[in-house]
Amino acid sequence: MPKMKTRKSASKRFTKTASGRIKCKQSHRSHILTKKSTKRKRHLRAPASIHESDVANVNRMCPYA
């Protein structure tokens, strides 16, 4: 059976931690930052983790991550 291909867009967005959880970058952090408060931008720095309902889809897109 041939190897499964990794979706390159998903491999750039998601990383798997040592405990097996999947983390990603938070949204609303790329542009129009002047109107957002410093506290809001600081809290957006922390990586977010994927919801349990989406884990199967991400694992299917990145089989070898």
PQR file with spaces between the fields and no chain letter, atoms N, CA, C, O and H, PARSE charges and radii, in Angstrom:
ATOM       1  N    MET     1       0.837   -1.178    0.000 -0.4000 1.5000
ATOM       2  CA   MET     1       0.000    0.000    0.000 -0.0000 2.0000
ATOM       3  C    MET     1       0.887    1.248    0.000  0.5500 1.7000
ATOM       4  O    MET     1       1.856    1.318    0.756 -0.5500 1.4000
ATOM       5  N    PRO     2       0.560    2.238   -0.848 -0.5600 1.5000
ATOM       6  CA   PRO     2       1.421    3.417   -0.916  0.2800 2.0000
ATOM       7  C    PRO     2       1.275    4.301    0.318  0.5500 1.7000
ATOM       8  O    PRO     2       0.314    4.188    1.079 -0.5500 1.4000
ATOM       9  N    LYS     3       2.253    5.181    0.491 -0.4000 1.5000
ATOM      10  CA   LYS     3       2.205    6.122    1.604 -0.0000 2.0000
ATOM      11  C    LYS     3       1.083    7.127    1.387  0.5500 1.7000
ATOM      12  O    LYS     3       0.718    7.445    0.255 -0.5500 1.4000
ATOM      13  H    LYS     3       3.033    5.273   -0.128  0.4000 1.0000
ATOM      14  N    MET     4       0.546    7.618    2.501 -0.4000 1.5000
ATOM      15  CA   MET     4      -0.463    8.673    2.411 -0.0000 2.0000
ATOM      16  C    MET     4       0.255   10.008    2.258  0.5500 1.7000
ATOM      17  O    MET     4       1.337   10.206    2.810 -0.5500 1.4000
ATOM      18  H    MET     4       0.843    7.359    3.420  0.4000 1.0000
ATOM      19  N    LYS     5      -0.350   10.918    1.508 -0.4000 1.5000
ATOM      20  CA   LYS     5       0.243   12.236    1.335 -0.0000 2.0000
ATOM      21  C    LYS     5      -0.234   13.167    2.441  0.5500 1.7000
ATOM      22  O    LYS     5      -1.382   13.103    2.880 -0.5500 1.4000
ATOM      23  H    LYS     5      -1.228   10.758    1.059  0.4000 1.0000
ATOM      24  N    THR     6       0.661   14.019    2.873 -0.4000 1.5000
ATOM      25  CA   THR     6       0.330   15.034    3.868 -0.0000 2.0000
ATOM      26  C    THR     6      -0.175   16.275    3.150  0.5500 1.7000
ATOM      27  O    THR     6       0.398   16.694    2.144 -0.5500 1.4000
ATOM      28  H    THR     6       1.594   14.071    2.516  0.4000 1.0000
ATOM      29  N    ARG     7      -1.244   16.860    3.664 -0.4000 1.5000
ATOM      30  CA   ARG     7      -1.703   18.135    3.119 -0.0000 2.0000
ATOM      31  C    ARG     7      -0.759   19.212    3.613  0.5500 1.7000
ATOM      32  O    ARG     7      -0.677   19.467    4.815 -0.5500 1.4000
ATOM      33  H    ARG     7      -1.709   16.520    4.481  0.4000 1.0000
ATOM      34  N    LYS     8      -0.041   19.849    2.689 -0.4000 1.5000
ATOM      35  CA   LYS     8       1.017   20.777    3.057 -0.0000 2.0000
ATOM      36  C    LYS     8       0.463   22.006    3.776  0.5500 1.7000
ATOM      37  O    LYS     8       1.130   22.557    4.651 -0.5500 1.4000
ATOM      38  H    LYS     8      -0.108   19.642    1.713  0.4000 1.0000
ATOM      39  N    SER     9      -0.731   22.436    3.426 -0.4000 1.5000
ATOM      40  CA   SER     9      -1.313   23.590    4.119 -0.0000 2.0000
ATOM      41  C    SER     9      -1.582   23.261    5.584  0.5500 1.7000
ATOM      42  O    SER     9      -1.418   24.118    6.453 -0.5500 1.4000
ATOM      43  H    SER     9      -1.273   21.988    2.716  0.4000 1.0000
ATOM      44  N    ALA    10      -1.992   22.032    5.860 -0.4000 1.5000
ATOM      45  CA   ALA    10      -2.245   21.627    7.243 -0.0000 2.0000
ATOM      46  C    ALA    10      -0.946   21.443    8.008  0.5500 1.7000
ATOM      47  O    ALA    10      -0.886   21.743    9.201 -0.5500 1.4000
ATOM      48  H    ALA    10      -2.126   21.337    5.154  0.4000 1.0000
ATOM      49  N    SER    11       0.094   20.955    7.344 -0.4000 1.5000
ATOM      50  CA   SER    11       1.358   20.761    8.043 -0.0000 2.0000
ATOM      51  C    SER    11       1.999   22.085    8.427  0.5500 1.7000
ATOM      52  O    SER    11       2.784   22.138    9.373 -0.5500 1.4000
ATOM      53  H    SER    11       0.045   20.711    6.375  0.4000 1.0000
ATOM      54  N    LYS    12       1.676   23.164    7.702 -0.4000 1.5000
ATOM      55  CA   LYS    12       2.198   24.480    8.047 -0.0000 2.0000
ATOM      56  C    LYS    12       1.411   25.110    9.196  0.5500 1.7000
ATOM      57  O    LYS    12       1.934   25.979    9.893 -0.5500 1.4000
ATOM      58  H    LYS    12       1.038   23.121    6.934  0.4000 1.0000
ATOM      59  N    ARG    13       0.182   24.691    9.400 -0.4000 1.5000
ATOM      60  CA   ARG    13      -0.680   25.313   10.407 -0.0000 2.0000
ATOM      61  C    ARG    13      -0.670   24.603   11.753  0.5500 1.7000
ATOM      62  O    ARG    13      -0.832   25.251   12.787 -0.5500 1.4000
ATOM      63  H    ARG    13      -0.243   23.985    8.833  0.4000 1.0000
ATOM      64  N    PHE    14      -0.484   23.299   11.763 -0.4000 1.5000
ATOM      65  CA   PHE    14      -0.627   22.516   12.984 -0.0000 2.0000
ATOM      66  C    PHE    14       0.682   21.830   13.345  0.5500 1.7000
ATOM      67  O    PHE    14       1.432   21.396   12.470 -0.5500 1.4000
ATOM      68  H    PHE    14      -0.352   22.773   10.923  0.4000 1.0000
ATOM      69  N    THR    15       0.949   21.737   14.657 -0.4000 1.5000
ATOM      70  CA   THR    15       2.078   20.953   15.145 -0.0000 2.0000
ATOM      71  C    THR    15       1.586   20.074   16.279  0.5500 1.7000
ATOM      72  O    THR    15       0.689   20.453   17.031 -0.5500 1.4000
ATOM      73  H    THR    15       0.340   22.090   15.367  0.4000 1.0000
ATOM      74  N    LYS    16       2.178   18.908   16.392 -0.4000 1.5000
ATOM      75  CA   LYS    16       1.796   17.971   17.434 -0.0000 2.0000
ATOM      76  C    LYS    16       2.765   18.082   18.596  0.5500 1.7000
ATOM      77  O    LYS    16       3.978   18.127   18.393 -0.5500 1.4000
ATOM      78  H    LYS    16       2.907   18.600   15.781  0.4000 1.0000
ATOM      79  N    THR    17       2.238   18.127   19.813 -0.4000 1.5000
ATOM      80  CA   THR    17       3.081   18.233   21.000 -0.0000 2.0000
ATOM      81  C    THR    17       3.545   16.844   21.432  0.5500 1.7000
ATOM      82  O    THR    17       3.124   15.835   20.866 -0.5500 1.4000
ATOM      83  H    THR    17       1.252   18.090   19.978  0.4000 1.0000
ATOM      84  N    ALA    18       4.404   16.802   22.427 -0.4000 1.5000
ATOM      85  CA   ALA    18       4.927   15.520   22.904 -0.0000 2.0000
ATOM      86  C    ALA    18       3.831   14.673   23.540  0.5500 1.7000
ATOM      87  O    ALA    18       3.890   13.444   23.495 -0.5500 1.4000
ATOM      88  H    ALA    18       4.746   17.621   22.888  0.4000 1.0000
ATOM      89  N    SER    19       2.834   15.321   24.130 -0.4000 1.5000
ATOM      90  CA   SER    19       1.744   14.572   24.762 -0.0000 2.0000
ATOM      91  C    SER    19       0.683   14.133   23.759  0.5500 1.7000
ATOM      92  O    SER    19      -0.256   13.425   24.124 -0.5500 1.4000
ATOM      93  H    SER    19       2.786   16.319   24.166  0.4000 1.0000
ATOM      94  N    GLY    20       0.821   14.546   22.496 -0.4000 1.5000
ATOM      95  CA   GLY    20      -0.116   14.115   21.471 -0.0000 2.0000
ATOM      96  C    GLY    20      -1.185   15.127   21.130  0.5500 1.7000
ATOM      97  O    GLY    20      -1.973   14.896   20.213 -0.5500 1.4000
ATOM      98  H    GLY    20       1.583   15.121   22.199  0.4000 1.0000
ATOM      99  N    ARG    21      -1.239   16.244   21.841 -0.4000 1.5000
ATOM     100  CA   ARG    21      -2.220   17.275   21.526 -0.0000 2.0000
ATOM     101  C    ARG    21      -1.768   18.042   20.294  0.5500 1.7000
ATOM     102  O    ARG    21      -0.579   18.055   19.974 -0.5500 1.4000
ATOM     103  H    ARG    21      -0.599   16.431   22.586  0.4000 1.0000
ATOM     104  N    ILE    22      -2.693   18.676   19.604 -0.4000 1.5000
ATOM     105  CA   ILE    22      -2.380   19.427   18.399 -0.0000 2.0000
ATOM     106  C    ILE    22      -2.562   20.903   18.699  0.5500 1.7000
ATOM     107  O    ILE    22      -3.626   21.327   19.150 -0.5500 1.4000
ATOM     108  H    ILE    22      -3.659   18.666   19.863  0.4000 1.0000
ATOM     109  N    LYS    23      -1.510   21.690   18.444 -0.4000 1.5000
ATOM     110  CA   LYS    23      -1.611   23.116   18.701 -0.0000 2.0000
ATOM     111  C    LYS    23      -1.568   23.883   17.387  0.5500 1.7000
ATOM     112  O    LYS    23      -1.063   23.393   16.377 -0.5500 1.4000
ATOM     113  H    LYS    23      -0.645   21.346   18.077  0.4000 1.0000
ATOM     114  N    CYS    24      -2.110   25.101   17.424 -0.4000 1.5000
ATOM     115  CA   CYS    24      -2.172   25.944   16.242 -0.0000 2.0000
ATOM     116  C    CYS    24      -2.060   27.396   16.668  0.5500 1.7000
ATOM     117  O    CYS    24      -2.124   27.713   17.856 -0.5500 1.4000
ATOM     118  H    CYS    24      -2.519   25.499   18.245  0.4000 1.0000
ATOM     119  N    LYS    25      -1.895   28.266   15.703 -0.4000 1.5000
ATOM     120  CA   LYS    25      -1.808   29.687   15.965 -0.0000 2.0000
ATOM     121  C    LYS    25      -3.215   30.248   16.130  0.5500 1.7000
ATOM     122  O    LYS    25      -4.157   29.783   15.487 -0.5500 1.4000
ATOM     123  H    LYS    25      -1.843   28.009   14.738  0.4000 1.0000
ATOM     124  N    GLN    26      -3.349   31.247   16.992 -0.4000 1.5000
ATOM     125  CA   GLN    26      -4.659   31.851   17.204 -0.0000 2.0000
ATOM     126  C    GLN    26      -4.989   32.810   16.070  0.5500 1.7000
ATOM     127  O    GLN    26      -4.092   33.352   15.425 -0.5500 1.4000
ATOM     128  H    GLN    26      -2.583   31.624   17.514  0.4000 1.0000
ATOM     129  N    SER    27      -6.265   33.014   15.834 -0.4000 1.5000
ATOM     130  CA   SER    27      -6.707   33.938   14.792 -0.0000 2.0000
ATOM     131  C    SER    27      -6.732   35.367   15.322  0.5500 1.7000
ATOM     132  O    SER    27      -6.525   35.598   16.513 -0.5500 1.4000
ATOM     133  H    SER    27      -6.993   32.573   16.358  0.4000 1.0000
ATOM     134  N    HIS    28      -6.985   36.315   14.439 -0.4000 1.5000
ATOM     135  CA   HIS    28      -7.096   37.751   14.741 -0.0000 2.0000
ATOM     136  C    HIS    28      -5.776   38.352   15.205  0.5500 1.7000
ATOM     137  O    HIS    28      -5.772   39.265   16.030 -0.5500 1.4000
ATOM     138  H    HIS    28      -7.153   36.127   13.471  0.4000 1.0000
ATOM     139  N    ARG    29      -4.655   37.855   14.688 -0.4000 1.5000
ATOM     140  CA   ARG    29      -3.354   38.342   15.142 -0.0000 2.0000
ATOM     141  C    ARG    29      -2.491   38.802   13.973  0.5500 1.7000
ATOM     142  O    ARG    29      -1.324   39.137   14.180 -0.5500 1.4000
ATOM     143  H    ARG    29      -4.658   37.113   14.018  0.4000 1.0000
ATOM     144  N    SER    30      -3.021   38.830   12.757 -0.4000 1.5000
ATOM     145  CA   SER    30      -2.169   39.073   11.601 -0.0000 2.0000
ATOM     146  C    SER    30      -2.188   40.520   11.119  0.5500 1.7000
ATOM     147  O    SER    30      -1.151   41.024   10.688 -0.5500 1.4000
ATOM     148  H    SER    30      -3.968   38.559   12.589  0.4000 1.0000
ATOM     149  N    HIS    31      -3.317   41.198   11.176 -0.4000 1.5000
ATOM     150  CA   HIS    31      -3.354   42.578   10.693 -0.0000 2.0000
ATOM     151  C    HIS    31      -4.432   43.351   11.446  0.5500 1.7000
ATOM     152  O    HIS    31      -5.212   42.773   12.202 -0.5500 1.4000
ATOM     153  H    HIS    31      -4.160   40.788   11.526  0.4000 1.0000
ATOM     154  N    ILE    32      -4.463   44.677   11.226 -0.4000 1.5000
ATOM     155  CA   ILE    32      -5.347   45.616   11.930 -0.0000 2.0000
ATOM     156  C    ILE    32      -5.142   45.473   13.437  0.5500 1.7000
ATOM     157  O    ILE    32      -6.086   45.242   14.193 -0.5500 1.4000
ATOM     158  H    ILE    32      -3.829   45.146   10.612  0.4000 1.0000
ATOM     159  N    LEU    33      -3.884   45.616   13.851 -0.4000 1.5000
ATOM     160  CA   LEU    33      -3.546   45.441   15.254 -0.0000 2.0000
ATOM     161  C    LEU    33      -3.619   46.739   16.047  0.5500 1.7000
ATOM     162  O    LEU    33      -3.523   46.714   17.274 -0.5500 1.4000
ATOM     163  H    LEU    33      -3.118   45.804   13.237  0.4000 1.0000
ATOM     164  N    THR    34      -3.786   47.867   15.372 -0.4000 1.5000
ATOM     165  CA   THR    34      -3.758   49.144   16.078 -0.0000 2.0000
ATOM     166  C    THR    34      -4.990   49.348   16.946  0.5500 1.7000
ATOM     167  O    THR    34      -4.894   49.959   18.011 -0.5500 1.4000
ATOM     168  H    THR    34      -3.863   47.887   14.375  0.4000 1.0000
ATOM     169  N    LYS    35      -6.133   48.856   16.523 -0.4000 1.5000
ATOM     170  CA   LYS    35      -7.354   49.056   17.316 -0.0000 2.0000
ATOM     171  C    LYS    35      -7.515   48.029   18.437  0.5500 1.7000
ATOM     172  O    LYS    35      -8.383   48.180   19.297 -0.5500 1.4000
ATOM     173  H    LYS    35      -6.211   48.359   15.658  0.4000 1.0000
ATOM     174  N    LYS    36      -6.683   46.987   18.431 -0.4000 1.5000
ATOM     175  CA   LYS    36      -6.784   45.964   19.467 -0.0000 2.0000
ATOM     176  C    LYS    36      -5.936   46.359   20.669  0.5500 1.7000
ATOM     177  O    LYS    36      -4.859   46.935   20.515 -0.5500 1.4000
ATOM     178  H    LYS    36      -5.978   46.863   17.732  0.4000 1.0000
ATOM     179  N    SER    37      -6.417   46.053   21.843 -0.4000 1.5000
ATOM     180  CA   SER    37      -5.702   46.438   23.058 -0.0000 2.0000
ATOM     181  C    SER    37      -4.457   45.564   23.237  0.5500 1.7000
ATOM     182  O    SER    37      -4.348   44.480   22.665 -0.5500 1.4000
ATOM     183  H    SER    37      -7.292   45.585   21.968  0.4000 1.0000
ATOM     184  N    THR    38      -3.530   46.068   24.042 -0.4000 1.5000
ATOM     185  CA   THR    38      -2.292   45.341   24.307 -0.0000 2.0000
ATOM     186  C    THR    38      -2.573   44.030   25.009  0.5500 1.7000
ATOM     187  O    THR    38      -1.924   43.023   24.726 -0.5500 1.4000
ATOM     188  H    THR    38      -3.619   46.949   24.507  0.4000 1.0000
ATOM     189  N    LYS    39      -3.529   44.029   25.921 -0.4000 1.5000
ATOM     190  CA   LYS    39      -3.881   42.806   26.646 -0.0000 2.0000
ATOM     191  C    LYS    39      -4.439   41.752   25.696  0.5500 1.7000
ATOM     192  O    LYS    39      -4.122   40.568   25.808 -0.5500 1.4000
ATOM     193  H    LYS    39      -4.056   44.847   26.151  0.4000 1.0000
ATOM     194  N    ARG    40      -5.273   42.198   24.760 -0.4000 1.5000
ATOM     195  CA   ARG    40      -5.863   41.257   23.803 -0.0000 2.0000
ATOM     196  C    ARG    40      -4.793   40.635   22.914  0.5500 1.7000
ATOM     197  O    ARG    40      -4.821   39.431   22.659 -0.5500 1.4000
ATOM     198  H    ARG    40      -5.530   43.160   24.668  0.4000 1.0000
ATOM     199  N    LYS    41      -3.851   41.448   22.441 -0.4000 1.5000
ATOM     200  CA   LYS    41      -2.782   40.933   21.594 -0.0000 2.0000
ATOM     201  C    LYS    41      -1.843   40.014   22.369  0.5500 1.7000
ATOM     202  O    LYS    41      -1.351   39.028   21.821 -0.5500 1.4000
ATOM     203  H    LYS    41      -3.829   42.426   22.649  0.4000 1.0000
ATOM     204  N    ARG    42      -1.590   40.330   23.643 -0.4000 1.5000
ATOM     205  CA   ARG    42      -0.725   39.499   24.465 -0.0000 2.0000
ATOM     206  C    ARG    42      -1.346   38.126   24.689  0.5500 1.7000
ATOM     207  O    ARG    42      -0.643   37.116   24.650 -0.5500 1.4000
ATOM     208  H    ARG    42      -1.990   41.131   24.089  0.4000 1.0000
ATOM     209  N    HIS    43      -2.655   38.077   24.923 -0.4000 1.5000
ATOM     210  CA   HIS    43      -3.326   36.795   25.131 -0.0000 2.0000
ATOM     211  C    HIS    43      -3.418   35.982   23.839  0.5500 1.7000
ATOM     212  O    HIS    43      -3.530   34.757   23.885 -0.5500 1.4000
ATOM     213  H    HIS    43      -3.226   38.897   24.955  0.4000 1.0000
ATOM     214  N    LEU    44      -3.372   36.653   22.697 -0.4000 1.5000
ATOM     215  CA   LEU    44      -3.404   35.940   21.424 -0.0000 2.0000
ATOM     216  C    LEU    44      -2.057   35.323   21.068  0.5500 1.7000
ATOM     217  O    LEU    44      -1.982   34.521   20.137 -0.5500 1.4000
ATOM     218  H    LEU    44      -3.281   37.648   22.660  0.4000 1.0000
ATOM     219  N    ARG    45      -0.989   35.676   21.788 -0.4000 1.5000
ATOM     220  CA   ARG    45       0.327   35.103   21.515 -0.0000 2.0000
ATOM     221  C    ARG    45       0.402   33.626   21.869  0.5500 1.7000
ATOM     222  O    ARG    45       1.109   32.865   21.208 -0.5500 1.4000
ATOM     223  H    ARG    45      -1.050   36.327   22.545  0.4000 1.0000
ATOM     224  N    ALA    46      -0.306   33.222   22.886 -0.4000 1.5000
ATOM     225  CA   ALA    46      -0.234   31.837   23.365 -0.0000 2.0000
ATOM     226  C    ALA    46      -0.836   30.902   22.323  0.5500 1.7000
ATOM     227  O    ALA    46      -1.857   31.233   21.720 -0.5500 1.4000
ATOM     228  H    ALA    46      -0.881   33.840   23.422  0.4000 1.0000
ATOM     229  N    PRO    47      -0.226   29.743   22.100 -0.5600 1.5000
ATOM     230  CA   PRO    47      -0.790   28.815   21.119  0.2800 2.0000
ATOM     231  C    PRO    47      -2.093   28.213   21.605  0.5500 1.7000
ATOM     232  O    PRO    47      -2.262   27.936   22.792 -0.5500 1.4000
ATOM     233  N    ALA    48      -2.996   28.016   20.690 -0.4000 1.5000
ATOM     234  CA   ALA    48      -4.283   27.402   21.005 -0.0000 2.0000
ATOM     235  C    ALA    48      -4.202   25.924   20.669  0.5500 1.7000
ATOM     236  O    ALA    48      -3.335   25.505   19.903 -0.5500 1.4000
ATOM     237  H    ALA    48      -2.859   28.241   19.725  0.4000 1.0000
ATOM     238  N    SER    49      -5.096   25.140   21.235 -0.4000 1.5000
ATOM     239  CA   SER    49      -5.143   23.731   20.878 -0.0000 2.0000
ATOM     240  C    SER    49      -6.440   23.445   20.141  0.5500 1.7000
ATOM     241  O    SER    49      -7.438   24.143   20.317 -0.5500 1.4000
ATOM     242  H    SER    49      -5.801   25.481   21.857  0.4000 1.0000
ATOM     243  N    ILE    50      -6.413   22.422   19.325 -0.4000 1.5000
ATOM     244  CA   ILE    50      -7.545   22.067   18.483 -0.0000 2.0000
ATOM     245  C    ILE    50      -8.660   21.453   19.335  0.5500 1.7000
ATOM     246  O    ILE    50      -8.394   20.736   20.299 -0.5500 1.4000
ATOM     247  H    ILE    50      -5.602   21.855   19.182  0.4000 1.0000
ATOM     248  N    HIS    51      -9.899   21.743   18.969 -0.4000 1.5000
ATOM     249  CA   HIS    51     -11.054   21.167   19.655 -0.0000 2.0000
ATOM     250  C    HIS    51     -11.101   19.660   19.400  0.5500 1.7000
ATOM     251  O    HIS    51     -10.645   19.177   18.363 -0.5500 1.4000
ATOM     252  H    HIS    51     -10.115   22.326   18.186  0.4000 1.0000
ATOM     253  N    GLU    52     -11.658   18.935   20.358 -0.4000 1.5000
ATOM     254  CA   GLU    52     -11.684   17.462   20.258 -0.0000 2.0000
ATOM     255  C    GLU    52     -12.414   16.968   19.018  0.5500 1.7000
ATOM     256  O    GLU    52     -12.082   15.911   18.480 -0.5500 1.4000
ATOM     257  H    GLU    52     -12.028   19.328   21.200  0.4000 1.0000
ATOM     258  N    SER    53     -13.405   17.726   18.562 -0.4000 1.5000
ATOM     259  CA   SER    53     -14.172   17.285   17.393 -0.0000 2.0000
ATOM     260  C    SER    53     -13.381   17.422   16.096  0.5500 1.7000
ATOM     261  O    SER    53     -13.738   16.800   15.096 -0.5500 1.4000
ATOM     262  H    SER    53     -13.675   18.584   18.999  0.4000 1.0000
ATOM     263  N    ASP    54     -12.315   18.221   16.088 -0.4000 1.5000
ATOM     264  CA   ASP    54     -11.525   18.427   14.878 -0.0000 2.0000
ATOM     265  C    ASP    54     -10.237   17.609   14.844  0.5500 1.7000
ATOM     266  O    ASP    54      -9.522   17.632   13.842 -0.5500 1.4000
ATOM     267  H    ASP    54     -12.025   18.727   16.900  0.4000 1.0000
ATOM     268  N    VAL    55      -9.932   16.897   15.906 -0.4000 1.5000
ATOM     269  CA   VAL    55      -8.665   16.159   15.987 -0.0000 2.0000
ATOM     270  C    VAL    55      -8.583   15.080   14.916  0.5500 1.7000
ATOM     271  O    VAL    55      -7.524   14.890   14.319 -0.5500 1.4000
ATOM     272  H    VAL    55     -10.513   16.878   16.720  0.4000 1.0000
ATOM     273  N    ALA    56      -9.661   14.383   14.665 -0.4000 1.5000
ATOM     274  CA   ALA    56      -9.641   13.311   13.664 -0.0000 2.0000
ATOM     275  C    ALA    56      -9.371   13.863   12.274  0.5500 1.7000
ATOM     276  O    ALA    56      -8.649   13.242   11.494 -0.5500 1.4000
ATOM     277  H    ALA    56     -10.522   14.538   15.151  0.4000 1.0000
ATOM     278  N    ASN    57      -9.939   15.021   11.952 -0.4000 1.5000
ATOM     279  CA   ASN    57      -9.707   15.620   10.635 -0.0000 2.0000
ATOM     280  C    ASN    57      -8.260   16.054   10.468  0.5500 1.7000
ATOM     281  O    ASN    57      -7.676   15.860    9.402 -0.5500 1.4000
ATOM     282  H    ASN    57     -10.526   15.525   12.586  0.4000 1.0000
ATOM     283  N    VAL    58      -7.679   16.632   11.499 -0.4000 1.5000
ATOM     284  CA   VAL    58      -6.291   17.086   11.418 -0.0000 2.0000
ATOM     285  C    VAL    58      -5.358   15.879   11.327  0.5500 1.7000
ATOM     286  O    VAL    58      -4.379   15.915   10.582 -0.5500 1.4000
ATOM     287  H    VAL    58      -8.153   16.789   12.365  0.4000 1.0000
ATOM     288  N    ASN    59      -5.646   14.815   12.073 -0.4000 1.5000
ATOM     289  CA   ASN    59      -4.821   13.609   11.986 -0.0000 2.0000
ATOM     290  C    ASN    59      -4.892   12.972   10.610  0.5500 1.7000
ATOM     291  O    ASN    59      -3.913   12.383   10.153 -0.5500 1.4000
ATOM     292  H    ASN    59      -6.442   14.787   12.678  0.4000 1.0000
ATOM     293  N    ARG    60      -6.023   13.080    9.950 -0.4000 1.5000
ATOM     294  CA   ARG    60      -6.169   12.546    8.591 -0.0000 2.0000
ATOM     295  C    ARG    60      -5.377   13.387    7.598  0.5500 1.7000
ATOM     296  O    ARG    60      -4.832   12.855    6.631 -0.5500 1.4000
ATOM     297  H    ARG    60      -6.818   13.559   10.322  0.4000 1.0000
ATOM     298  N    MET    61      -5.309   14.710    7.831 -0.4000 1.5000
ATOM     299  CA   MET    61      -4.575   15.583    6.919 -0.0000 2.0000
ATOM     300  C    MET    61      -3.062   15.488    7.118  0.5500 1.7000
ATOM     301  O    MET    61      -2.297   15.651    6.167 -0.5500 1.4000
ATOM     302  H    MET    61      -5.752   15.142    8.617  0.4000 1.0000
ATOM     303  N    CYS    62      -2.630   15.225    8.358 -0.4000 1.5000
ATOM     304  CA   CYS    62      -1.196   15.099    8.676 -0.0000 2.0000
ATOM     305  C    CYS    62      -0.943   13.726    9.256  0.5500 1.7000
ATOM     306  O    CYS    62      -0.809   13.613   10.475 -0.5500 1.4000
ATOM     307  H    CYS    62      -3.251   15.093    9.131  0.4000 1.0000
ATOM     308  N    PRO    63      -0.868   12.678    8.457 -0.5600 1.5000
ATOM     309  CA   PRO    63      -0.770   11.319    9.015  0.2800 2.0000
ATOM     310  C    PRO    63       0.559   11.021    9.687  0.5500 1.7000
ATOM     311  O    PRO    63       0.600   10.159   10.565 -0.5500 1.4000
ATOM     312  N    TYR    64       1.647   11.686    9.323 -0.4000 1.5000
ATOM     313  CA   TYR    64       2.956   11.352    9.862 -0.0000 2.0000
ATOM     314  C    TYR    64       3.502   12.411   10.809  0.5500 1.7000
ATOM     315  O    TYR    64       4.686   12.387   11.144 -0.5500 1.4000
ATOM     316  H    TYR    64       1.614   12.387    8.610  0.4000 1.0000
ATOM     317  N    ALA    65       2.660   13.334   11.242 -0.4000 1.5000
ATOM     318  CA   ALA    65       3.121   14.399   12.136 -0.0000 2.0000
ATOM     319  C    ALA    65       3.241   13.911   13.560  0.5500 1.7000
ATOM     320  O    ALA    65       3.616   14.679   14.446 -0.5500 1.4000
ATOM     321  H    ALA    65       1.698   13.353   10.970  0.4000 1.0000
